[in-house]
Amino acid sequence: MDERHNCALCGRPLAQAETERLCSICLQREAQQPPSLLEPPPWGLGAAFALWIFFIFAISLLPALGVLFWAMARGYSPTDLDRAHGPEGTLVQISMLFLAHLLTLLIGWVVVTQGRRRPFLQTLGWRWHPRFRLRHVVFTVGGLYGLLFALSLLLPSRETAFDRLLQTSPHVRVIIALLAVGTAPLVEELVYRGVLYPALQIRLGRARAITFVTILFAIVHYPQYSASTLILVAVTVLSFVITMIRAYTGQLLPCVATHLIYNAIGAFLILSGYAFGE
């Protein structure tokens, strides 16, 4: 039979009434496919990097400002500032990250919606891919933790600044766990895979955009994990895998779900005491 009378995807013979290149089944599947990331996002590369820079400054400056104002309210003198780094001051510092995340989410909403002219979630890609759903997320996270265990047998790992932070107090551990599952997955994915990646892909192509976003995400986490080669490699691999999911699916929801489940396991380990050797 002439190829023109067969479906271009599945090869099924087309009925005479079917004038498209695809059969009715494949047409329906194509309609369910997410939009291609080759389509330019409504924001430019400048806006994407502006959001990233705002996020970095927010998570860096707001905790420091929070501790400063807290110390001033307590009447601490400059010579007493060491007391601000105790359990109470550290709790204030970590809690300010919630504000940093919320402000970043607000600015990200403005960038994505172009001032309420576009739907926020739909523009980001808030749906599953036909070939990457929740079960694939679970398998992916399981693979990442399996790789982490394997790497722990090969790579050195020393106490990090994050480990010392966890030892400050039980309240600090609770706040960190809440951040890990409450706001960090959504906000970080919004910045890196939601806004930065599509803008970079249009300018640099898929491979370079994946590399760039992977490195940016890892570099931001470097200060708190710099003492551990194992954790640095694990964070880099996590960033690469989630960015690949974004490139493959064209959607942000699978990225957020992967990040959330990965962090949820880490939060459980933190609260159970396993993450810092209790």
Backbone hydrogen bonds, N-H to C=O, Kabsch-Sander energy under -0.5 kcal/mol:
donor,donor_aa,acceptor,acceptor_aa,energy
5,H,2,D,-2.4
6,N,3,E,-1.6
7,C,12,R,-2.5
8,A,21,R,-2.3
11,G,7,C,-1.2
14,L,5,H,-3.6
18,E,15,A,-1.6
19,T,17,A,-0.8
27,L,23,C,-2.3
28,Q,24,S,-1.7
29,R,25,I,-1.9
30,E,26,C,-2.7
31,A,27,L,-1.9
32,Q,28,Q,-1.0
32,Q,29,R,-0.5
33,Q,29,R,-0.7
33,Q,30,E,-0.8
39,E,36,S,-1.4
48,A,44,G,-1.8
49,F,45,L,-2.4
50,A,46,G,-2.1
51,L,47,A,-2.1
52,W,48,A,-1.9
53,I,49,F,-2.8
54,F,50,A,-2.4
55,F,51,L,-2.3
56,I,52,W,-2.3
57,F,53,I,-2.6
58,A,54,F,-2.7
59,I,55,F,-2.4
60,S,56,I,-1.1
61,L,57,F,-3.4
62,L,57,F,-0.5
62,L,58,A,-1.5
64,A,60,S,-0.7
65,L,61,L,-2.8
66,G,62,L,-2.6
67,V,63,P,-2.1
68,L,64,A,-2.1
69,F,65,L,-2.7
70,W,66,G,-2.1
71,A,67,V,-2.6
72,M,68,L,-2.4
73,A,69,F,-2.5
74,R,70,W,-1.6
75,G,72,M,-1.1
76,Y,71,A,-2.6
80,D,77,S,-2.2
81,L,78,P,-1.0
83,R,80,D,-2.0
84,A,80,D,-0.5
84,A,81,L,-1.1
85,H,82,D,-1.3
86,G,83,R,-1.6
90,T,86,G,-2.7
91,L,87,P,-2.0
92,V,88,E,-2.0
93,Q,89,G,-2.5
94,I,90,T,-2.6
95,S,91,L,-2.3
96,M,92,V,-1.6
97,L,94,I,-1.5
98,F,95,S,-1.6
99,L,95,S,-0.6
100,A,96,M,-2.0
101,H,97,L,-2.6
102,L,98,F,-2.5
103,L,99,L,-2.6
104,T,100,A,-2.0
105,L,101,H,-2.5
106,L,102,L,-2.0
107,I,103,L,-2.4
108,G,104,T,-2.9
109,W,105,L,-2.2
110,V,106,L,-1.8
111,V,107,I,-2.2
112,V,108,G,-2.8
113,T,109,W,-2.6
114,Q,110,V,-1.0
115,G,110,V,-1.3
117,R,113,T,-2.0
118,R,113,T,-1.4
123,T,119,P,-1.7
124,L,120,F,-1.7
125,G,121,L,-1.7
126,W,121,L,-1.1
127,R,125,G,-1.2
129,H,132,F,-1.5
132,F,129,H,-1.9
136,H,133,R,-0.7
137,V,133,R,-1.8
138,V,134,L,-2.3
139,F,135,R,-2.1
140,T,136,H,-2.4
141,V,137,V,-2.7
142,G,138,V,-2.4
143,G,139,F,-2.2
144,L,140,T,-2.2
145,Y,141,V,-2.3
146,G,142,G,-2.1
147,L,143,G,-2.4
148,L,144,L,-2.2
149,F,145,Y,-2.2
150,A,146,G,-2.1
151,L,147,L,-2.9
152,S,148,L,-1.8
153,L,149,F,-0.6
153,L,150,A,-1.0
154,L,151,L,-1.6
155,L,151,L,-3.2
158,R,227,A,-0.6
162,F,224,Q,-1.6
164,R,160,T,-2.0
165,L,161,A,-1.9
166,L,162,F,-2.0
167,Q,163,D,-1.1
168,T,165,L,-1.5
173,R,169,S,-1.6
174,V,170,P,-2.0
175,I,171,H,-2.3
176,I,172,V,-2.4
177,A,173,R,-2.3
178,L,174,V,-2.4
179,L,175,I,-2.4
180,A,176,I,-2.4
181,V,177,A,-1.5
182,G,178,L,-2.6
183,T,179,L,-1.2
184,A,179,L,-2.5
187,V,183,T,-2.6
188,E,184,A,-2.6
189,E,185,P,-1.8
190,L,186,L,-2.2
191,V,187,V,-2.2
192,Y,188,E,-2.7
193,R,189,E,-0.6
194,G,189,E,-2.9
195,V,190,L,-1.5
196,L,191,V,-2.1
197,Y,192,Y,-1.9
199,A,195,V,-1.2
200,L,196,L,-2.5
201,Q,197,Y,-2.8
202,I,198,P,-1.6
203,R,199,A,-1.1
204,L,200,L,-3.7
205,G,200,L,-0.6
205,G,201,Q,-1.8
209,A,205,G,-2.0
210,I,206,R,-2.5
211,T,207,A,-2.1
212,F,208,R,-2.8
213,V,209,A,-2.6
214,T,210,I,-2.2
215,I,211,T,-2.2
216,L,212,F,-2.5
217,F,213,V,-2.3
218,A,214,T,-1.9
219,I,215,I,-2.9
220,V,216,L,-1.8
221,H,217,F,-1.0
222,Y,218,A,-0.6
222,Y,219,I,-1.1
225,Y,221,H,-0.9
225,Y,222,Y,-0.9
226,S,222,Y,-0.9
226,S,223,P,-0.5
228,S,225,Y,-2.0
229,T,156,P,-0.5
229,T,227,A,-0.6
230,L,156,P,-1.6
232,L,228,S,-2.0
233,V,229,T,-2.3
234,A,230,L,-2.3
235,V,231,I,-2.8
236,T,232,L,-2.0
237,V,233,V,-2.6
238,L,234,A,-2.5
239,S,235,V,-2.5
240,F,236,T,-2.4
241,V,237,V,-2.7
242,I,238,L,-2.5
243,T,239,S,-2.2
244,M,240,F,-2.2
245,I,241,V,-2.0
246,R,242,I,-2.0
247,A,243,T,-2.3
248,Y,244,M,-2.6
249,T,245,I,-2.8
250,G,246,R,-2.2
252,L,125,G,-2.4
253,L,125,G,-1.8
256,V,252,L,-2.3
257,A,253,L,-2.5
258,T,254,P,-2.2
259,H,255,C,-2.5
260,L,256,V,-2.8
261,I,257,A,-2.5
262,Y,258,T,-2.3
263,N,259,H,-2.6
264,A,260,L,-2.4
265,I,261,I,-1.9
266,G,262,Y,-1.7
267,A,263,N,-3.0
268,F,264,A,-2.2
269,L,265,I,-2.1
270,I,266,G,-2.1
271,L,267,A,-2.6
272,S,268,F,-2.0
273,G,269,L,-0.7
273,G,270,I,-0.9
274,Y,269,L,-0.9
275,A,269,L,-1.7
276,F,273,G,-0.8
277,G,274,Y,-1.3
278,E,273,G,-2.7
